[in-house]
Amino acid sequence: MISMAIDKPGALDIMHDSNRKKSVVTQSSLYFSSLIMPKKYYCDFCQCAFPDNATNRQKHINGAVHQANRKFHYDWFKEPSEYIQEQMNKPPCHRYLTYGYCEYQLECRYSHITYDMYGRPVYPPELTAWLQERQQQPNTSTAVVETKYRLPRGWKVRDLPASLKPPPPVTGYSLSKSGYWS
């Protein structure tokens, strides 16, 4: 049997038994693995992971890619009219006006909304695609989800106490006969 000892307080041995061809993982090996493998921080906006420490996290949070991904995420939850008004308030993008294309698209700090000769706004293709995608997605905040509940086997609704019986399916409960606290 081979054994390695660490002179750290609370550290145990990593033992390898050559007869059994088996290693025993002890507290000292976990200590070394924590030194070698730092914790990872996962960014939901960027969908990436990096070693978690204050410096790395601050650099990532202040980075341009993270800022753009974060803005794009929160813009998705804005009302379309609010988002369009925000785009219209930006100064015009000279690259988009000159060439008809900007590599930054919706992430550009300038507006890609142009106006026709009658003064009506003309939305760029990326903005119309974004608006159409928003309309195709169901609005989960206003959607009412009906949940079907099932009683355990052998239970019958008529045997339940009144407080546990479901409301009538069409009319619901009548509140006309309810009492009021004064």
Disulfide bonds with the S-S distance in Angstrom:
none
